Amino acid sequence: MALNDHRPSDALADRRVVALVLRIVLDRRGAVLQGEVLDATTHDGQRFAGWDELVATIRRCLGQDAGR
């Protein structure tokens, strides 16, 4: 699904659009057992286990320091 941004192009000059695919396995209570985050552009994937690792994995995929 494509999203159209109707803001002026100069407002987006310092931003980037990233598409990530999230695959997760949940238990019956909704706890994250394991999963994978895929960059939709490069198809590079990183696996994780648990909610905390999910956040750290997304930050790594976006090129951010997970310690922030």
Number of C-alpha atoms within 10 A of each C-alpha: 3 5 5 6 8 6 8 8 9 8 8 11 8 7 8 7 6 10 13 18 13 15 12 17 14 13 9 7 6 8 12 18 13 17 19 17 20 20 17 13 10 9 11 11 15 15 15 19 15 15 14 10 16 21 13 17 22 20 15 13 19 14 9 12 10 14 6 6
